[in-house]
Amino acid sequence: MRSKKYTILAGAVMAFIFLQSALPADLSSQESGVIVDLIMRFFESILPVGRESIVFAVRKGAHFTEYLILGAVLAQAVKEWNSESKRSGVSSESGAAPEPRMQGVTSDSGMSAAGGALAAWLIGTAYAMTDEFHQSFVPGRSCELRDVVIDSCGVLMGVLLATLVGRIRRAKAQRKGEAESVPAAESSHGRRE
């Protein structure tokens, strides 16, 4: 059985978000107030907006950032789940060999990269919805559609960033592999027998 580090990390990020959402409004405001005070101390003279606008931006920025991190981790967790299903030998019901697929689409034992990204985004967005519902039971907090949209956008950005980083890493590894194989091929062609 392979490592489930991203699955565990996704659970930890979700727990952190849950705990932050469980804070009553006055404690939550104190936390964001520390950041707002720092911003105001250093940038008040150049900011074109007042303190309330900064408070709003910090609080919504926190939503976006938490869910960006969750989206990136969920994208990796879905890859773990997908690779685990491939290794477990899940195949078509008929038992026949799978038909050849187009590039970017995997066999019956896994999902495409786009499918994995969609799954990660849907999981993160569903969690954002349940988190907002949870907040409706916390003193001074409320359930807001705007926050679900912000959270969902954060998840999407995290999924996209994780996907982009993964593609860049694979491309670098592929180029490195090709560069290492070229000298070996040239040396075998250059030998005289």
C-alpha positions as CSV (number, residue, x, y, z in Angstrom):
1,M,0.0,0.0,0.0
2,R,1.4,3.4,-1.0
3,S,1.6,6.5,1.0
4,K,-1.5,8.5,1.5
5,K,0.3,11.7,2.6
6,Y,-1.8,14.0,0.5
7,T,-5.1,12.4,1.7
8,I,-4.0,12.9,5.3
9,L,-2.8,16.4,4.5
10,A,-6.2,17.2,2.9
11,G,-7.9,16.0,6.1
12,A,-5.6,18.2,8.2
13,V,-6.4,21.3,6.0
14,M,-10.1,20.5,6.3
15,A,-9.8,20.2,10.1
16,F,-8.0,23.5,10.2
17,I,-10.7,25.2,8.1
18,F,-13.4,23.6,10.3
19,L,-11.7,24.9,13.5
20,Q,-11.3,28.4,12.1
21,S,-15.0,28.4,11.1
22,A,-15.9,27.3,14.6
23,L,-14.4,30.4,16.2
24,P,-17.1,32.9,17.3
25,A,-17.2,36.1,15.4
26,D,-15.4,38.2,18.1
27,L,-12.4,35.8,18.2
28,S,-12.3,35.5,14.4
29,S,-12.3,39.3,14.2
30,Q,-9.4,39.5,16.6
31,E,-7.3,37.1,14.5
32,S,-7.9,39.1,11.3
33,G,-7.5,42.3,13.2
34,V,-3.8,41.5,13.8
35,I,-3.2,41.4,10.1
36,V,-5.3,44.5,9.5
37,D,-3.3,46.4,12.1
38,L,0.0,45.4,10.4
39,I,-1.3,46.5,7.0
40,M,-2.6,49.8,8.4
41,R,0.6,50.5,10.3
42,F,2.8,50.2,7.3
43,F,0.6,51.2,4.4
44,E,-2.1,53.5,5.8
45,S,-0.6,56.6,4.1
46,I,-0.7,55.0,0.6
47,L,-4.0,53.0,0.9
48,P,-6.8,54.5,-1.1
49,V,-9.4,52.8,1.1
50,G,-10.4,52.8,4.8
51,R,-10.0,50.2,7.6
52,E,-13.3,48.5,6.9
53,S,-12.3,47.8,3.3
54,I,-9.0,46.3,4.5
55,V,-10.9,44.1,7.1
56,F,-13.1,42.9,4.3
57,A,-10.2,42.2,2.0
58,V,-8.2,40.3,4.7
59,R,-11.2,38.2,5.7
60,K,-12.1,37.2,2.2
61,G,-8.4,36.8,1.3
62,A,-8.1,34.3,4.2
63,H,-11.1,32.4,2.8
64,F,-9.5,32.3,-0.7
65,T,-6.1,31.3,0.6
66,E,-7.4,28.5,2.9
67,Y,-9.3,27.0,0.0
68,L,-6.4,27.5,-2.5
69,I,-4.3,25.3,-0.2
70,L,-7.1,22.8,0.1
71,G,-7.5,22.7,-3.7
72,A,-3.8,22.1,-4.3
73,V,-3.7,19.3,-1.7
74,L,-6.9,17.7,-3.0
75,A,-5.6,17.7,-6.5
76,Q,-2.6,15.6,-5.2
77,A,-4.9,13.4,-3.1
78,V,-7.1,12.6,-6.1
79,K,-3.9,11.6,-8.0
80,E,-3.1,9.2,-5.1
81,W,-6.6,7.7,-5.2
82,N,-6.4,7.4,-9.0
83,S,-3.0,5.7,-8.9
84,E,-4.1,3.4,-6.2
85,S,-7.1,2.3,-8.3
86,K,-4.8,1.7,-11.2
87,R,-2.5,-0.5,-9.1
88,S,-5.4,-2.5,-7.6
89,G,-6.2,-3.8,-11.1
90,V,-9.6,-2.3,-11.5
91,S,-10.5,-3.1,-15.1
92,S,-13.5,-3.3,-17.4
93,E,-16.3,-5.7,-16.5
94,S,-15.9,-7.8,-19.6
95,G,-12.3,-8.7,-18.7
96,A,-11.2,-7.8,-22.2
97,A,-8.1,-5.6,-22.8
98,P,-9.1,-2.0,-22.8
99,E,-9.3,-0.2,-26.2
100,P,-6.5,2.2,-27.1
101,R,-7.3,5.7,-25.8
102,M,-6.4,9.2,-27.0
103,Q,-3.6,11.0,-25.3
104,G,-4.6,12.5,-22.0
105,V,-7.3,10.0,-21.3
106,T,-6.5,7.0,-19.2
107,S,-7.7,3.4,-19.3
108,D,-10.8,2.1,-17.5
109,S,-8.7,1.8,-14.3
110,G,-8.3,5.5,-13.9
111,M,-9.5,9.0,-14.8
112,S,-8.1,11.6,-17.0
113,A,-6.2,14.6,-15.6
114,A,-9.2,16.8,-16.3
115,G,-11.4,14.3,-14.5
116,G,-9.1,14.3,-11.5
117,A,-9.0,18.1,-11.5
118,L,-12.8,18.3,-11.7
119,A,-13.1,15.7,-8.9
120,A,-10.8,17.8,-6.6
121,W,-12.7,21.0,-7.4
122,L,-16.0,19.4,-6.7
123,I,-14.8,17.9,-3.4
124,G,-13.4,21.3,-2.3
125,T,-16.5,23.2,-3.3
126,A,-18.8,20.7,-1.5
127,Y,-16.6,21.1,1.6
128,A,-16.9,24.9,1.2
129,M,-20.7,24.6,1.2
130,T,-20.8,22.4,4.3
131,D,-18.3,24.8,6.0
132,E,-20.6,27.7,5.4
133,F,-23.6,25.8,6.7
134,H,-21.5,24.9,9.8
135,Q,-20.8,28.6,10.3
136,S,-24.5,29.3,10.5
137,F,-24.5,27.6,13.9
138,V,-21.5,29.6,15.3
139,P,-22.3,32.7,17.4
140,G,-22.0,35.9,15.3
141,R,-21.2,34.0,12.1
142,S,-23.4,33.4,9.1
143,C,-23.8,31.3,6.0
144,E,-23.0,33.4,2.9
145,L,-23.2,32.4,-0.7
146,R,-20.5,34.9,-1.5
147,D,-18.1,33.0,0.7
148,V,-18.9,29.8,-1.0
149,V,-18.1,31.4,-4.4
150,I,-14.8,32.8,-3.0
151,D,-13.9,29.4,-1.5
152,S,-14.7,27.6,-4.7
153,C,-12.5,30.0,-6.7
154,G,-9.7,29.4,-4.2
155,V,-10.1,25.6,-4.7
156,L,-10.1,26.1,-8.5
157,M,-6.9,28.2,-8.3
158,G,-5.2,25.6,-6.1
159,V,-6.2,22.7,-8.4
160,L,-4.9,24.6,-11.4
161,L,-1.6,25.6,-9.7
162,A,-1.0,22.0,-8.6
163,T,-1.8,20.7,-12.1
164,L,0.5,23.3,-13.7
165,V,3.4,22.5,-11.3
166,G,2.9,18.8,-11.9
167,R,3.0,19.3,-15.7
168,I,6.2,21.4,-15.4
169,R,7.8,18.8,-13.2
170,R,6.9,16.0,-15.7
171,A,8.2,18.0,-18.6
172,K,11.5,18.7,-16.9
173,A,11.9,15.0,-15.9
174,Q,11.1,14.0,-19.5
175,R,13.6,16.4,-21.0
176,K,16.2,15.3,-18.5
177,G,15.5,11.7,-19.4
178,E,15.8,12.4,-23.1
179,A,19.1,14.4,-22.5
180,E,20.6,11.5,-20.6
181,S,19.6,8.9,-23.2
182,V,21.1,10.9,-26.1
183,P,24.8,10.5,-25.1
184,A,24.3,6.7,-24.5
185,A,22.7,6.4,-28.0
186,E,25.4,8.4,-29.6
187,S,28.2,6.3,-28.0
188,S,26.6,3.1,-29.2
189,H,26.3,4.4,-32.7
190,G,29.9,5.6,-32.8
191,R,31.5,2.3,-31.9
192,R,33.3,0.2,-34.5
193,E,33.4,-3.5,-34.2
